[in-house]
Amino acid sequence: MQPVYLMDLAARHAQWASARQTTVASNIANVNTPGYEAIDIVPFSDVLDKTALVMAQTQSGHMSFDGSQSGDTKVNRDGTWDVSHSGNSVSLDKEMLKAAEISGAFAFDNNVIRSFHRMLLSTAKTGA
């Protein structure tokens, strides 16, 4: 089993969020461009789905996950957003929702890094 590098994962997620922010900004900038097709990037969860991560049970008291619980969740990806009269497919409402998701992603990455930084500092101070 290979170790999971949480700091690296958070940094990659922040890079993904930055790329998505660029595409959302491009969509918003072209909201009045006739015939412009809105674009988006592959969701980060799809990137993680292609990455082989296995949970490790290093102690007998740890919870195990055999994957049997994951099949119950269904995600509704209804892409029915209105197309404007100019022929472009940019919806400001949809782009603002994406921007809010991106803001949350950056905040999450920041909190993960901050938490582990504090943990490392605490470990260094106590000498444990």
C-alpha positions in Angstrom: 0.0 0.0 0.0 1.2 3.5 -0.9 0.9 6.3 1.6 -1.6 9.1 1.0 0.0 12.5 1.0 -2.8 14.8 2.3 -0.9 18.0 1.8 -0.2 17.0 -1.9 -3.9 16.1 -2.3 -5.0 19.4 -0.9 -2.6 21.2 -3.2 -3.8 19.3 -6.3 -7.4 20.1 -5.3 -6.5 23.8 -5.1 -4.9 23.6 -8.6 -8.1 22.0 -9.9 -10.2 24.7 -8.2 -8.0 27.4 -9.8 -8.5 25.9 -13.2 -12.3 25.7 -12.7 -12.3 29.3 -11.5 -10.7 30.3 -14.8 -13.3 28.4 -16.9 -16.2 30.0 -14.9 -14.7 33.5 -15.3 -14.4 32.8 -19.0 -18.0 31.8 -19.2 -19.1 34.9 -17.3 -17.0 37.1 -19.5 -18.7 35.7 -22.6 -22.3 35.8 -21.3 -23.2 38.3 -24.0 -21.2 36.6 -26.8 -23.7 35.2 -29.4 -23.2 31.5 -30.0 -20.7 31.0 -27.1 -20.9 27.5 -25.5 -20.3 27.4 -21.7 -17.4 25.2 -20.7 -16.5 23.4 -17.5 -13.7 21.0 -16.4 -13.9 17.4 -15.2 -15.1 17.3 -11.6 -12.4 16.5 -9.0 -14.4 13.5 -7.8 -14.0 11.9 -11.3 -10.2 12.4 -11.0 -10.3 10.8 -7.6 -12.4 7.9 -8.9 -9.7 7.1 -11.3 -7.1 7.1 -8.5 -6.7 3.8 -6.7 -7.0 4.7 -3.0 -7.5 1.9 -0.5 -8.4 2.4 3.2 -6.1 0.7 5.6 -7.2 -1.0 8.8 -4.0 -0.9 10.8 -5.6 -1.7 14.2 -8.2 -4.3 14.9 -10.4 -1.6 16.5 -10.5 0.5 13.3 -13.6 0.7 11.3 -13.4 -1.2 8.0 -15.0 -0.2 4.7 -15.8 -3.0 2.3 -17.6 -0.8 -0.3 -21.0 -2.3 0.3 -22.4 1.0 1.6 -21.5 3.1 -1.5 -24.1 1.8 -3.9 -27.1 3.5 -2.3 -26.4 7.1 -3.3 -27.7 8.5 -6.5 -26.5 11.8 -7.9 -28.9 13.8 -10.0 -27.0 15.6 -12.8 -29.9 17.4 -14.4 -28.3 19.7 -17.0 -31.5 21.5 -18.0 -30.4 25.2 -17.9 -31.9 27.7 -20.2 -30.2 28.8 -23.4 -30.4 32.5 -23.9 -31.9 34.1 -27.0 -28.4 35.0 -28.3 -27.7 31.3 -28.8 -25.1 31.0 -26.1 -25.5 28.5 -23.3 -24.1 30.6 -20.4 -26.4 31.0 -17.4 -25.2 33.5 -14.9 -27.2 31.7 -12.1 -25.3 28.4 -12.9 -22.0 30.2 -13.1 -22.5 31.9 -9.8 -23.4 28.5 -8.2 -20.1 27.2 -9.6 -18.2 30.2 -8.2 -19.7 29.5 -4.8 -18.6 25.8 -5.0 -15.1 26.9 -6.0 -15.0 29.3 -3.0 -16.0 26.4 -0.7 -13.3 24.3 -2.3 -10.6 26.9 -1.6 -11.8 27.3 2.0 -11.8 23.5 2.5 -8.2 23.2 1.2 -7.1 26.1 3.4 -8.7 24.5 6.5 -7.0 21.1 5.8 -3.6 22.7 5.3 -4.0 24.9 8.4 -5.1 22.0 10.6 -2.2 19.8 9.6 0.2 22.7 9.9 -1.0 23.2 13.5 -0.7 19.5 14.2 2.9 19.5 12.9 3.8 22.5 15.0 2.3 20.9 18.0 4.3 17.8 17.4 7.5 19.7 16.9 6.9 21.7 20.1 6.2 18.7 22.3 9.0 16.6 20.7 6.7 13.6 20.4 
